[in-house]
Amino acid sequence: MRFSSRPGPRPDPVKTGSIPPAILTINGGSSSIRFALFAAGLARPAWTGRIDRIGLRGTNLVAAEATGRATVARRVAASNHRTAAGFLLTWLEQQPFFSSIQAIGHRVVHGMHHSAPQRITPALVAELRRITPYDPEHLPRELELIDVFHRRHPTLVQVACFDTAFHRSMPRVARLLPIPRRFARQGVERYGFHGLSYAYLLEELKRLGDPAARKGRVILAHLGNGASLAAVRNGKSIDTSMGFTPAAGLVMSTRSGDLDPGILSFLSRRERMTPAQFDHMVNHESGLLGISGTSPDLRDLDARAATDARAADAIALFCYQAKKWIGAYAAALGGLDTLVFAGGIGENAPRIRARICAGLGFLGVALDGRANARSAAVISRPGAPVQVRVIRTNEELMIARSVGRVLGLPPPSGGASRKRPHRQTADQGREWPK
């Protein structure tokens, strides 16, 4: 495959100025593809949409224009990501804005040693294929999406934005795994993930004028279906809870988080469990789902906790582990100036935030109950030593900014552009977590 290294010739509407140049962002999940279209210099996307339930019944394309003047809802026959991407691209090609797209930015979960976004070239594609064994759950789908767009539009520049890049600043001691050193030479180390979210949150802290973002001690908590925390000193990641894979660290919706490695050998003997079965279990059958036995969704568990002991256990473990990670990272940082909650749970679940922060007064964390209940931007008490914030993360905007910087296009600017849903309690609404 031959990839363009600079924006290819774009149609006349852009040249004449009638349609501003734009960046398309693509974020492929396990059963979905999300997209957003950002006009040059604007933080609010002109269009957003997704194809969800890929490979399942009821696959749909849903899209909406920012002005609200146009919405789309269509059924899709897509048994895999390649088919779904082809359907999405056909729909995009039919839209008037397609001629304005100057580049496409892809979220790529694993970039190994890449510390910044990269133009997608044949060499980069070959490298990503070589490292697929390090992330077999995400990289094959992401490469398929890249290939679909390239085959139809080979001159359109594509940029890979790596979720691991944010954490390449971690010191060696935070990247090492305590196994024989020969494995480190093969790339077996702690990488960390959720980097696009963390990069956005840090930029937003700077925009808000929080001095800790540039010179201080910050803990970022991205709590959603996937959950992790990161310790940031003077604007650089020094540690994060996810490790070699996104299954490590904090207990999540269906991922186990950290486990005693002896469990694998025990289950292989007792249950005759294969490595593939174990991998499926710790990624898709564990976490909140495994503990509760009913649901991976904290909203469901919160609604049942008063009468279901297993649901209560799942919530208790999630909050307990998050509290432990905050304490550990405060120790690694030598104190704490700012704590940020983000992600579907972090942004919209006041009771979960309160349980996590309870007992952290010795670190200087003190919540304002009323501010927390309404998910205000700042939920710490006035004058508290640690400022506790709620920031709505925006990975799509971070991808668009990254593409703009790589290609010298006007990057989308400004702060959080997505409206925060009005929710007073953790069990209202059905949008979170993510």
N, C-alpha and C positions, 0 to 999 in steps of 0.2 A: 504494500500500500504506500502511496506517495502522499504525504501530508504537506499542506501549505504552511509556511512559517510566518506569514504576515497576512493581514486581512486581504482576501481576494477581491476581485472586481465586483462591486455590488451594483445593483440596478440603479437606473436613473433617478427614482424618487429620492434617494439619499443625496445624490449629487446636486439635485436642484434644491434641496433643503425642505421639500414638502413633507418628508418623513424623517425625523431625527434618527441617527444611527442607534442601534440597540444591541444588547447582549442577552443571549438566551442562556439560562441556567438549567442544567439537568441533574436531578438527584434520584438515582435509582435505589430503591429499597428491595427487601426480600420479596415483596409481592406488589410493588407499586413503582410508578415513575412520576415524580413531581417535576414541574417546570415553572419557570417564571421569566417574564420578558421585562427587562429594564431599559428604558430609554436613557441615552447618555446624560449623565449628571443628575439623574433623579433617583431618590432612594425608594420611592414607592413604585412597585412594579406595575406596568401597564396592563399586563395579563398574568394570571396565575392559573394553574390547573394541575390535574393529575389523572393518571390511569391507575385504578386500584383493583385489588382482588385478581391480579394476574395469575393465571393457571387455575382459578376457581370459578365457580358459577357466579354470575352477576358482575362480570368485569365491566367497568364503566369508565368513560372519559368525562370528566367534569372540568369545566373551565369558566372563568369569569373575567370580564374586563373591569379594571379598577373603578371606572366611572359608574359601574352598575348598569350600563346601557345594554350590555350583551352578556348572556350566559349560555353555556352549552352543556348538555347532558346527553350522552349517547352510549348505547350498548356496544361493547367491543368483543369480538371473537379473538381471544389471545391466550394461547396455552403457554406461552413463554415470553421472556422479555424482548427477544428479537422481533417477534410478531407484534407485540404491543408497541415497541418503538417505531416499527414501520407504519402502524396505524396512526400514531401520534404525529410522525413526520408528514404523512399525507395530509392530515388535518391542518398542520401548521403551514404547509405549502399553499393551502387554499385561502389563507388569511391575508388581508392587505398588508399587515405588518411584516410578513415574512421577508419582503425585499429589503427591510431595514436592518436585518440581523447581520452584524459584522463579525461576530465570533460566538462560539458556544463554550460555556464553562461546565465541566463535569466534576461532581464530587467523586473523588476516588478515595476509598477508605484507607488503603494501605499504600504508602509510598516508600517504605523502608527508610533509606538514608536521605531522601529528598527533603530539603528544608524550605522549599519555596514552590509556588505553582510553576508548571512547566508547559510550554507549547507541546502539543502532541505531535510527535514525529515517528517515522518507522522505527527508529532506534528506541524511543521510549515505549512504544507498543511492544516491541520484542522484549524489552526489560520487564514490563509488567506481566507479560506471559511467563517469563522465567520465574518470577516471584509469586506466581499464582498459588503454589503450595503453601505459602505463608498466610494466604487469605483466600481459601477456596470457596468461602461462602459469598464473598462480595466481588472479587476481581473478575471472575468470568462474566458476570452479568454486566459489569461496568465496561469491559472490553467489547461486549456485544453492542452496547449502546453507542460507543464511539465508532464502531465499524459501520453500523447502520447509517449514521449521519454522514460518515466519510464516503461511503459508496454512492450515495445520492448527490452529495454536494462536496466533491473532493477539493474545491478551492476554498471552502469555508474553514477558517481557522478554528481549531479546537484546543482548549487548554485544560490540563488536569490540575485540580485543586485538591491537595492531599490532606486527609484528616489527621495524619500522623505528623505533618510538618511542624506544627506549633510546638511539639514536645522535643524537637531535635536539640533544643537548648538545655535539656536536662543534663546534669553532671553525670559522669560515668558511673558513679556509685548508685545513682537512681536507675540506670539502665541495665546494670548487671543482674543476671540470674545466677543463683548459687548452684550451678551444675558444672561438669567438666568444661574447661576453657575451650576445648576444640569446638564445642557447639556455638560459642560466641563468634568464632571465625566463620561460621556458617550463617550468621545473622540471627541467631536465637538470642534475643534480648528483649527488654521491655521497651515498647514503642509508644503506647498511649494513643488514645483516639479522641473523638469529639473535638478535634483541633479547630475546625472551621467555626464551631459554636464558640469556643473559647477565644479565638482571635477576634470574633465580632464583639463579644462581651468586653474584652479589654479595650477595644477601640471605642466602644460606647462609654465605658468608664472615663476614658480620656476626654471624650466629647462633653461629658457631664461635669468635668472639672475635678474629678476625684484625684487628689495628688498621689494616692497609693498606687494608681495605675502605672505611673512612671517611676516613682521612687517610694516603694512601700511593700507591704506584705498583704497579699490578696489570696483568698480561697474562692474558687469558682466551682459551683455545684450545679452541674447539668443533670437534672433529675427527670427522666421520662421513662419510656419503655426500656431504652438503654440508659444507664445511669452511671455517672462517674464524677469525680472531683479532681481539681487540679490546684496545685500550690504554685503561686506566681510571686517572684521577688523581683522588684525593679523592672517589671514588664516582661520577664522571661519565665517560662515554665521551668520549675526545678523538680517537680514530681507530679505524678498523676496515678489514679487508682487502677485504671485499666493497664494491662501489661503487654505480653506477647500477642494476645488476642483480645477482642472486646468482651470475652467471657470472664475476664479477671476483674478483681476488685469488689465493688459493692454488689450486694444481691440486687437483681433486676427483675423485670416482669417474668421472663422465662429463662434467663441466664442465671447460673448459680452464683457468680462471683467467685472469690477465692475458695479453693478446696484443698484439703489434705491430699497430696498426690497418692497416698496409700489407698485411697478409695478406689482408684482405677484397678489396682492389682486385686483388691478384695473382691470387687464386683466381677472381675474376669474369672476368678476362681469360683465364687459362690453362685453367680448368675450366668456364667459363661458369656459374659458381655464382651463384645468385640470393641476395638478402639472406635470404629465408626458409630456403633450404638452408643458408646459413652459420650462421644462428641455430640451426637444428636440430643442425648439426655440433658447434658449441661447447658446446651444452647437453646433448646426448645421445650423442655419438659420440667425445668427446675425453677429456681427463683421463687417469686410470689405464687406462681401457679403450682409449683411442686409442694410448697409448704401448706398452702390453703387447700389444695386438691380440687379447687373450683374455678378460679379465675386468675389471670395474670394482671388484671386491671385494678389498680388501687381504688378506683371509684366504686367498683362492685364490692371490694373487700371492706371498704369504709362503711358501706351501707349495711353489711352483714355483721360487722365486728361485735355488736352488742349481744348477738345471739349465737354467733359461730366462733368458737374458740380458735379454730384453725385460721380463720380470716384475721382474727385479732393477733395471733402469733406472727403471721406474715407481715402485718403492718409494724408490729413491735420490732421485729428483726430489721426491717428496712430502716426505720428511724434510728435504732441503736447503732447499726453499722455506719450510717451517715454521720452520726455524732462522733463515733470513734475516728473516722477518717478526718473530720474537722480537727479533732484534738491532736491527731498525729501530725497533720500538716502545720498546725500552729506551732508544734514543737520543732518541725523541720525549718520553719520560717523564722523561729525565734520570737514569735508573737504574731499578732493579727491586727490589721488595720481595717480591712473591708472584707465582708462576706457577701457573695452574690448568689442568689437562687435563680435558676433558669430552667428551661425545659418544661414540658407539659405539666408535670407535677410541681416542680419548683416554682412555676409562675402562678399556678391556679389552686393550690391546695394549702390554705392557711393552717389547718389543723396539723398537717404533716410538718410544715415549717416550724410550728410552735413546739411540736414534740421533739424535733431534731435539736432545736436551740435550747430546750429546757435543760438546766444544769450546766450551761456553758458560761454562766456569769463570771466564773473565775478567769475566763479569757477576755472578759469585757463585753460579752454578747448579752444584750438585754432588749427584748422586743417590746414595741408599743402594740398592745393588744388590738386596739381599734385600727391602727394603720395596717397591721398584718391581716386583719379580718377582711379588709377591702382591697388587699393586694396592692397597697400603695407603692410608689417607686422606692421610698425609704421606709422600712418597717422597724427600725431600731428606735429606741427612746431618744429624745433630744438630749444631747450631751453624753450619750453612751460612748465608752472608749472605742468600740468597734461599730462602724457603720454597716448595717445590714440592708442590702438592696434587693429588689426584685426587678430583673431586666428580661424583657421578652426577646429571646435570642432570634437570630435571623440568618441562618446558614446560606440561604439563597442570595441575600444581599452581599454577604461576605464573598461568595463565589463571584458575583458580578464585579465587585470591587477588585478582586484579585485579577480577573481577566483584564479589566481596564488598565491596571498597573503594568501587567506583563506586556500588553500590546500597545501601550501609549494612547489608549482611547480614553475619553472623559469618563472616569469611574463614577458610579452612583455614589452620592454623598449624603450626609445628613444622618440622623439617628434612627431609632426604632420607628418603622413606618407602619407596622401592622397594628391594627387596633386591638387592644387588650379586651377580651371578653369580660363582661360585667358579671362576676360571680362572687358571692359572699361566703360560700362554704365549699368544702372539698367535694361534696357529692352532688353539687348542682351542675347541670349541663353535661354534655357528652364529648367535648372536644379534647380534653386532656386525658391521658398523657400522650406524649410522642417521643 
